C-alpha cells in the first residue's frame, strides 16, 4: 500500500496506472499473468482494498473470498 501511495502522490501516476504497475506487471515478470495480476474470469481474485487515504488496507480478498476487513 505504501508503494501505491507513493506512486500516486509523489510520482503522479493515476490510481489505475499504479494498480497495474504493482499487480499485472510483476505477475508478467514472474510468468504468472495467466494465474494472477488482474481481475479477470478464471484468475485468482486476490486483492487488497485501500482506504481513501491510500495508506490503510481495509480489506483483503484471496481467491475472491474476504479474509480481512478492518
N, C-alpha and C positions, 0 to 999 in steps of 0.2 A: 504494500500500500504506500510506503514511502517513495518508492521509485515512481509509482503512478503520480503521486502528488508533485514530486519534483519535476517530472516531465511536463506536467500541465502548468504549474505555477512558475517554474524557473526557466523552462526551455521553450515554452509557447506551443507545445503540442495540444491538439484538441483532445478531449477525453476519448474519443473514438480512435484517434491515432495512437495515443498512449496505450490503450487497451490492446490494440492489435500488436503493437511493438512488444508488449510484455506477455503475450499469450501465443498468438499464431506464429510469429517469427521464431521464438525459441523452440516451439514444437517442431517447426520445419527443420531447424538446425539439428535437432536431436532425432530426426526421422520419425517423429510421432504425429505428424499432421493428419494422418488417417485415423488417429485414435483420440486426440485431444487438441486443444489450441483454439477452437472456435465453437460456437453454439450452433450445431447443425444436427439434423436427424442422424442417428447412428453413432455419433461421437459421445465420448464421456462428457456428461454435463457437470463438469467441475467448475465452480466459480466462487469468487468472493464478492460480497456486496458491500460497497463502501458507503459510509455516511456522507452527507453533503460536504463535510469539511475535507473529504478525501484522505483523511488520516486514520479514521477508525473503521475497522471491519465490523459490520453489524450483522452479517450473516455469511454462512458458508454452506455451499452445496457440493456434495460429492456424488457422482453418478445420478444427479438430478434429485437427490434426497437432501433435505435440510438437516445438517448435522450441528449447526451452531446458529444461535440467534441471541443478540445482546438485548 
